[in-house]
Every structure is written in C-alpha cells, then in structure tokens.
C-alpha cells in the first residue's frame, strides 16, 4: 500500500485550529446570526479568517 501522507501536515492539529477559528468567528452571535454567517460561508461570500 502506498502512503499519500504529506510530510509536516497533522490532521488533528489542522482541524483543531479550524474549530478554534470557527468558535472565535461566531462568539457572541445569536443563533439567527450564526445561521446567516454559515450560510454566507457555504455560498462562498466570505472565508474563515
């Protein structure tokens, strides 16, 4: 079996960082605000900073 792993890339660390960015981006938002925010993210109108 051939490995396709990228050296220096750690999946768990990457997704933990993404999760933290998502939490910071939606901190203090109400549920309707969060829904609108994620809708815009899905539509590609904004990116996770």
LINNORJO-V599611 format. One record per backbone hydrogen bond with DSSP energy under -1.0 kcal/mol. CO is the residue of the C=O (numbers start at 1). NH is the residue of the N-H. If there is no record, write none. Layout:
CO_NH ; CO_NH
This chain:
6_9 ; 10_14 ; 11_15 ; 12_16 ; 13_17 ; 14_18 ; 15_19 ; 16_20 ; 17_21 ; 18_22 ; 19_23 ; 20_24 ; 21_25 ; 22_26 ; 26_29 ; 30_34 ; 31_35 ; 32_36 ; 33_37 ; 34_38 ; 35_39 ; 36_40 ; 37_41 ; 38_42 ; 39_43 ; 40_45 ; 41_44
